[in-house]
Amino acid sequence: MTTTPKMLSRDERKMRQSLAFGRNLIVLAALILAPGAWATVKGALTLRWPRADARIVDASLRLQTAQSSSRIDTRPDEWTSFIVHYTYAIGGKDYWSGRVEPYDFGMQNSAGAKKMRDRHPIGSTAKVAVDPNDPAVAYLEPGPSSMSLAMVAIGVVIGASGLWIRNLARRGIGEMET
């Protein structure tokens, strides 16, 4: 005996599509939120690390450019990165580092880079956070990086949108265009 599959009504099909879209947004949010939250927590832990006096030996802004992907705008995309090197001593041993923010995924805010350069000119001193388990690891600006915080914010917004869409679909409000 064979059974024929149940045909869904148009409204049920649209509700399932909306629920699936909301679910996909939640999955996307988790993929962004999870590493951002991990990096934020790990960055916050650096605030508890001991501090050491460091001397800035090199500090500059690096202007980077890339060709715009837009066919309309032919100007190149430009962004600025803060490049710094500093020395510090722990237990009579000298160390050299260039780390700025912990867990920044290799990203830097261009406006933040200019402010960091102004705060840390060549020859100045700064307090760096030093990993108590590995004194060769130090950060000039401890705490959660701007990139990890941005990932958390983006993940929360996308996840909340997915939950909102699923809620609307369950209540039968709105419909997905197909």
BELURBEL-V817169 format. One record per residue. N is the residue number from 1. RES is the residue in one small letter. OMEGA is omega in whole degrees, -180 to 180 (NA if undefined). Layout:
N;RES;OMEGA + N;RES;OMEGA
This chain:
1;m;180 + 2;t;177 + 3;t;177 + 4;t;180 + 5;p;-180 + 6;k;177 + 7;m;179 + 8;l;176 + 9;s;-180 + 10;r;-179 + 11;d;179 + 12;e;179 + 13;r;179 + 14;k;178 + 15;m;179 + 16;r;178 + 17;q;179 + 18;s;178 + 19;l;180 + 20;a;178 + 21;f;177 + 22;g;178 + 23;r;180 + 24;n;176 + 25;l;179 + 26;i;178 + 27;v;178 + 28;l;179 + 29;a;-180 + 30;a;180 + 31;l;178 + 32;i;-175 + 33;l;-175 + 34;a;178 + 35;p;177 + 36;g;179 + 37;a;178 + 38;w;-179 + 39;a;178 + 40;t;179 + 41;v;180 + 42;k;177 + 43;g;179 + 44;a;179 + 45;l;179 + 46;t;177 + 47;l;179 + 48;r;-178 + 49;w;176 + 50;p;-179 + 51;r;176 + 52;a;176 + 53;d;179 + 54;a;176 + 55;r;180 + 56;i;-179 + 57;v;179 + 58;d;178 + 59;a;-180 + 60;s;174 + 61;l;177 + 62;r;177 + 63;l;180 + 64;q;-179 + 65;t;175 + 66;a;179 + 67;q;180 + 68;s;179 + 69;s;-180 + 70;s;177 + 71;r;-178 + 72;i;-178 + 73;d;-177 + 74;t;178 + 75;r;179 + 76;p;173 + 77;d;-180 + 78;e;173 + 79;w;-175 + 80;t;176 + 81;s;177 + 82;f;178 + 83;i;-177 + 84;v;173 + 85;h;-179 + 86;y;177 + 87;t;178 + 88;y;-178 + 89;a;176 + 90;i;178 + 91;g;179 + 92;g;179 + 93;k;-180 + 94;d;177 + 95;y;180 + 96;w;-179 + 97;s;177 + 98;g;-178 + 99;r;-179 + 100;v;-179 + 101;e;178 + 102;p;172 + 103;y;-179 + 104;d;178 + 105;f;179 + 106;g;-178 + 107;m;175 + 108;q;176 + 109;n;-177 + 110;s;178 + 111;a;178 + 112;g;179 + 113;a;180 + 114;k;178 + 115;k;179 + 116;m;179 + 117;r;179 + 118;d;180 + 119;r;-173 + 120;h;178 + 121;p;179 + 122;i;179 + 123;g;180 + 124;s;176 + 125;t;179 + 126;a;174 + 127;k;177 + 128;v;175 + 129;a;-176 + 130;v;178 + 131;d;-179 + 132;p;179 + 133;n;-179 + 134;d;-176 + 135;p;177 + 136;a;179 + 137;v;179 + 138;a;179 + 139;y;179 + 140;l;-180 + 141;e;-178 + 142;p;-179 + 143;g;180 + 144;p;179 + 145;s;179 + 146;s;-180 + 147;m;-180 + 148;s;177 + 149;l;177 + 150;a;179 + 151;m;177 + 152;v;-179 + 153;a;180 + 154;i;179 + 155;g;179 + 156;v;-180 + 157;v;-180 + 158;i;179 + 159;g;178 + 160;a;177 + 161;s;178 + 162;g;177 + 163;l;180 + 164;w;179 + 165;i;179 + 166;r;178 + 167;n;178 + 168;l;-179 + 169;a;179 + 170;r;-180 + 171;r;177 + 172;g;-179 + 173;i;179 + 174;g;177 + 175;e;177 + 176;m;175 + 177;e;178 + 178;t;NA
